[in-house]
Amino acid sequence: MTTVDYPHISLNSANVPILAGTTMKVVELVLSHLAHGWDAEDLHREFPYLSMGQIHCALGYYYDHQAEIDQDIEDRQKLAEELRSKLDSPALVERLRKLKSQRSQS
């Protein structure tokens, strides 16, 4: 992992910023911050294994790289919508029912 200019932030092998010493992506913490309006203390209550330093560092990283992370969030939402629409496909549902039926007959 490569260390960036933030003491509690590392880049994983895919160059995604994570909280050092954890597997939590900065974007995941930011999503909780944005979705629920949680401040650092609220985030610490929800994620007690993170230090206040890690949380403040992640939020600072977000606000210094807001456009990039907001784009990542938008991309994630688009992907989730695409996957959701594929899963709602009647053809897929029918194929899954057939597979389930075939397995239960075996």
N, C-alpha and C positions, 0 to 999 in steps of 0.2 A: 504494500500500500504506500502511496505517496502522501506526504503531509503537505497541506496547503497553508496559507497564511493565518489560519485559525487554529489555535492550539487543540481544540477538541474535535476538529473535523479532519477526516482523511478521505481520500478517493479510493474506491474499491477498484477491482480489476477492470470494471467497465467504465471507469472514470465518473462514477456516481458518488456525490458527496454523502458520507455517512458519519455518524457520531463515532469517534474513535473508541475502540474497545467494545463496540457493539455491532449489531447487524442492522441497526435502525438507520434508514435513509433520512436525510435532512427533510426531504419533501414529505415524508410521512408525519413527522412532528409538525411541520408547517401546516399540513392539511388539518390536523387537529386544532391548531391555533386559529386558522381561518374559519373552519366549519363551526366551531363552538365558541369562538371569541375568547378562548382561554389565554390568560397571561402566563408568565413563567411559573408562578406559584401553582396555578391550576394544572399546568402541564406536569409539574413535579408531583402533584398528588396523583395524577393519572398514570404517570410513568416514574414511580419512585426509584427505580434502578438507575435513572439518569440523575446526574448532579445538576445543581443550579447552574454551574459553570458551563456544562454541556448544553443545557437548554438555552441559556443566554447566547452562547456562541452560535448555536444553530439558528436562532432568530436573527442574530446579527448577520450571519452569512446569507440568510434569506433576503433581508432588506438590502444588502449590498449586491445581490444577484437576483433581484426580484423578477426582472423581465425573463430571465432564463428559466427560473423555477416556475413562474406562472405559465410559461409555455409548456414545460414538462407536465404540469397539472392539467392543462388543456389537452395535451396529447394523450394523457392517461384517461381522461374522461371520454375522448373520442373512441379510444380503443375499447373501453368498457361498454360504450353504446353499441359499437360494432359487434362485439361478442354477445351482448344481450340480444340484439336483433337476430343473430344467427341461432341462438338458443331458442328463441321464440318461433323459429321456423317450423311450420306444420310438417314439412318433409322430414326434418331432423327428429321431431317428436315421434313421428310414425316409425322411422328407422329404429329409434331407441326402443320403442314398444315391441317391435318385431324381434330385436335382439334379446330383449328380456324374456319374451315368450319362448324363443328358441332355447335359451339357457335353462328356463324352468322345466322344459320338456326333456332335457338331457339327463 
